[in-house]
Amino acid sequence: MSFFRNIFSSTDSSGAKESKIDWIELTDLGQLNEINAISAIKPVAIFKHSTRCSISRMALKQFENEFNNSDKITLYFLDLIENRAISNEIANQFGVTHQSPQLILIKEGKVIYHVSHSDIDADALGSKV
């Protein structure tokens, strides 16, 4: 099983693995164009995560446990260790200083909300859409 699936899966009562959130893995710079296009129709959130940081892991798990707006927001996940160039381009293209962990909400191609570290809150994100 891939590292990505291990981060986002849990075990149900039968022992089978299941994902709490239907993340779209952000692994290619071209996906930023896709994010812009989707955000014209539906808000898009990017969760920037460092797989080497315990604070980032804690913020991710808390967000994953609380998030319940999948019908209102499309979610992308960025592994910063594997894809630092994409993180740099997000900072450049959207004018948001890089942080980790970080949650960025994009609507109509513009950042309308961004937070990092302990300020990452699924309910607060939901209230912005």
N, C-alpha and C positions, 0 to 999 in steps of 0.2 A: 504494500500500500504506500502511496506517495506521502511525502512529508506534509504537503498541503492538505490532503485528506485527513491525516492524523491530527492536525491542528483543529480542524472544524468538525470532527465527528464525535459522537457519543454512542454509548451502547444502550439499546432499549432492553426491555425485560427478557426478550428472547436471546439476547447476546449479539444481535445484529447491529452493525454500525449505521448510524443515521446522522445527517447533517441538520443542524438547527437553522442555518441560513443558507440560502441558495446564492453563494458568492460567485461572482465572475472574476476569475483570476486575471489581473492586469500584468501582462508580460511583454507587451509590444507597444512601442511608441505610437504606432498607427491607431491603437485603441483610443487614444485621446480624441481623435476625430470622431470615432464612434460615440464616445461619451458626450461630446458636444452635440451631436445629432440627437441622441436619445434625450438629452436634457431639455430639448425644445418641446418635448412631449411629456416627459415625466422626469422629476428630479433624480439626480444621480449622486450617490455618496461614494467617496473613496476612503477606505480605511487603510492608512499607511502603518505598517507593522514591522518592527524589528524582531526577528526570530532570536536575537541574542540578548534581548532586554526583558527582564522579569516584569518591569512596570508596564511595558507594552503588552506582554502576555496577559497580565491581570486586567488591563483596560479592554483588551479584546474579548476575554471570557465574560466580563461583566456586560459589555455591549451585546455580545451574542446571546446571553441569557435574558436580556431585557427587551431586545428588538422585536417588534411585532407589526411593523408597517411595510411588509414586503410588497403589498399591493399598491403602495403609494410611492415607493422609492426603489430604484435599481441600485444594487450594491456591488461595488468592485473592491477587491482586496489586492493590496500591493505589498509584496515581500521586499522590503527595502534592501536587504542584504543581497538578494539575487538581482534586483532591478533598480539600482541607485540612479542610473541615467534617466529612467522614467520619473522618478521622484524629483530629480533636478528639473526636468522639463515641465512637470506639474507646477513647480514653484515659478518657473519662468513664464509659462503660458497663462497661469491664473493669478499670478501676483501674490502668492501666499508663501511666506517663509517656511522652509522645511522644518518639520519637527517630527518626533517619533515617541510615542504613537500619535497619530493625527487623524482627524476625521474632517473631511471637506465635503460640503454639499454644493452641488452645481445645478443651477436652473437657467435655462435659456443661454447656456454657454458662459455663465458668470458665477463666480463664487458668491453664495448668499449667506454662508455660515461656515465657520471653521473653528475647531477647538483641538486641544491636545491634552495629553496626560490625564489627570484626574477630572478634567472638565468634560471628557467624552461621556455623553449620556444619551441613551437611546430615546428616552422620552423627550428630551430637549430637541433632538433631531426631528422627531415626529411632529413636534409643534411648529417646525419651520416650513412644513410643506402644506 
